[in-house]
């Protein structure tokens, strides 16, 4: 809820996009590797990318 209010098409002018506000284009390569495209506004893709990112660096991308 904190990141996007569960809205799949959420966008922040900083580049944070989707349900879990993945930073684009910073994580473009991770999105393509995980989902096969840059469809970061697809909720399932966004959550999978967030999980991969969390596995790599923990919660720091979403720290308050």
Rosetta blueprint (number, residue, H / E / L):
1 X L
2 X L
3 X L
4 X L
5 X L
6 X L
7 X L
8 X L
9 X L
10 X L
11 X E
12 X L
13 X L
14 X L
15 X L
16 X E
17 X E
18 X L
19 X L
20 X L
21 X L
22 X E
23 X E
24 X L
25 X L
26 X L
27 X L
28 X H
29 X H
30 X H
31 X H
32 X H
33 X H
34 X H
35 X H
36 X L
37 X L
38 X L
39 X L
40 X L
41 X L
42 X L
43 X H
44 X H
45 X H
46 X H
47 X H
48 X H
49 X H
50 X H
51 X H
52 X H
53 X H
54 X H
55 X H
56 X H
57 X H
58 X H
59 X H
60 X H
61 X H
62 X H
63 X L
64 X L
